[in-house]
Amino acid sequence: MACRQARPKRTLIRLVRTAAGQVEVDTTGKQAGRGAYLCADAACWELALKRDRLARALRARLVPEDVQRLAAYAATLPRQQPGP
């Protein structure tokens, strides 16, 4: 969603907006709610949060707690080197 590169679905991380309106990382890939996918690259996550792309894709307003939690998760992800 943020880097706009096509990747196999199994390599992406699904985020979901639950019925309660909370945004969570969906580790199972089967949680009910509106979903969006991001690659497992910290830079991609930072871009999605910074430019509000994630909120648009999930059709939700991200509260500061959601942004903080997702940014903390993104900090655990590796930074991938750009390809040649």
Secondary structure, DSSP 8 states (H G I E B T S, - for coil): --S-----GGGEEEEEE-TTS-EEEESSS--SSEEEEEES-HHHHHHHHHTTHHHHHHTS---HHHHHHHHHHHHTS-------
